[in-house]
Amino acid sequence: MRLSFKASNNEAEYEAALAGLQAAKRVGAARVQLYSDSQLVSQQVEGNYEVKNDRLRRYAEAFAKMKAEFKEVLLQKIPRAENVKADELARMASSMTEWVEEGPLVQVALMAQIDQAPSETAADDWRTPILAFLQKGETSSEPDQARLLRRRAS
């Protein structure tokens, strides 16, 4: 599976989990065991970690909705060092020609929903003036503050 949009590592983990559930559903599986090397995602779907990020919350909700369609879904956390099967699959997939899915994918619809959702306005923090400087060239009117901002931005 190759994502055609920018995604964080955790979002990619959720995409992979959703793709696994979708594939299992297509073949008629009733019980599914997924493996993930993401501590955060595996704990979030188990309900042990709170989902604070709005985008990840939508993924967790989509996962819970798809999970309900099966008799049993286990998401097992495995160490990255033991993720040999996934590494082998990734190597094989990267050497293959592209494969195009004929039907619409749940992930595509989910990402469209997430991207079109109203964004939360982030509270100002120490990064805000740096972003304003990098994006718009805005600096402080005080020379010392402007010099400090340029140094931090670099």
C-alpha positions, 0 to 999 in steps of 0.5 A: 500500500502506498499513500498518495498524501502526506501522513504522519507515522501514526496516521500511516499505521492507522491507514495500514490497520484499516487496509488490513481490516478492509482486506480481511472483510473482502475475503470474509474473515471473522477473526483478524490478528494485526501486527503493528510496531507502533506503541501509540496506535496499538494502545489507542485502539485498545483504549489504554491511551487517550487519543488527543490528536483530532486527526488520529481520533478520526482514525481511531473512530474509523478503526472501531467502526470497522472492528465492530464488523468482525467477531474478533480483532486483535492488534498486537504490538511487536518490537520494530526489530521483530517486524521482519515479515513487514520489512520483507513485504515492503521490500517485495512491494517496492520492487513490484509494478503498481497495482490499482484497486478497482473499487473505492477504498475506505482510506481514501474516503476517510482521508478526504473527510479528515482533510476537509474537516475544519482545522482546530486553531492551534494556540500560540506557542514558541513556534508561532513567531518562527513560523510567521517569520519563515512564511511571511518574513514577519519580525519583531520591531525590536532589533534584539528580538528580531535577531534572536528570531532569525537565529532561532529560525535558522 
